Amino acid sequence: MLKNLLVSSFFAAGLLLLVSGLWSLVSLSAFAQNQTAEVDLTRAPDIASYGSSGGSVVQWIQNFYVFSLIGGVFLAVGVITWAGLRYAIAAG
């Protein structure tokens, strides 16, 4: 009885996730009508001028925050990958 209830609840949750994902794709496609697949790189700052203007404390804090976020993402991906490898290699 409990096993059937769990299976049906997982099926319902999966179906709900599938329907909501499809609904999101359909509804968000209206926003993509006027978008192009090109990225304008003419206004991108080059590496040589990045940070060479002296900057302020606020700019330094913003740069440190972005650097910390990037480092956290790399660390999280590394930890998840390492845990997945350990799980895949583990016996039994």
N, C-alpha and C positions, 0 to 999 in steps of 0.2 A: 504494500500500500504506500509506504513512505517512498520507496524507490520510484514508483509510478508518479507520485506527486512531484518528486525532484526532477524527474525527466521532463514532465509536462511544464514545470516552471522554467527550466532551462530552455526548453523549446519556445515558450512564450517570450522569454527575455531575448532570445536570439532573433525571433521573428520581429519583435518590437525594435530591436537595434537595426535590423535590415531595413524595415520600413522607414524608420526615421532617417537612416543614411540615404536611402533613395530619395526621400522627400527633400532632404537638404540639397542633394545634387540637382534636383529638378528646380527647386526654388532659387538656388544660387546661380543657376545658369542664366537667369535674367540679368544679373549684374555683369556678366562676362560678355555681353553682346558688343560693347564698344571698346573692348580692350584689345591691344595688340600684343603680339608675342615678342616684341623687341624691347631691349633695355637700352636707354640712352646713356652711354658712357662718356659723353662729351662733358658733362657737368660733374663727373666724379672727381674727387680730389686725388692728386697723386701722392705717392708715398713720401717723396722728397719734401713736400711742403706740409705734410701732416705733423703737427706738433712743433714745428719750428718757429711759430709765431710768438712764442713765449707763453701765451695763454694765461688764464687766470686759475685760481683755486677751484672755481666751479667747473671749469673745463677739465681740470685734472681729475676731479672727483667723478665726473661723467665718464671720462675715459677709463678710469679704474673700475667703475661699475660695469661698463660694457666688457672690459677684459675679464672681470670676475664671472660674469654671466657665461662668457664663452668658455672659460676654464671649467666652470661647473658643468656645462653641457658635455665637454669632453670627458670629464671625470665620471659623470653619470653613465655615459655610453660605455666607457671602459669598464666600470664596475658591473654593469648589466651584462656585457659581453663575457667578462671573466666568470661571473656567476653562472651564465648559461653554459659555458665550456665545462665548468666544474660539474654542473648537473648532468651534462651529456656524457661526461667521462666516468662519472661515479658508478660504482658497481651496485646493482640490485635495488 
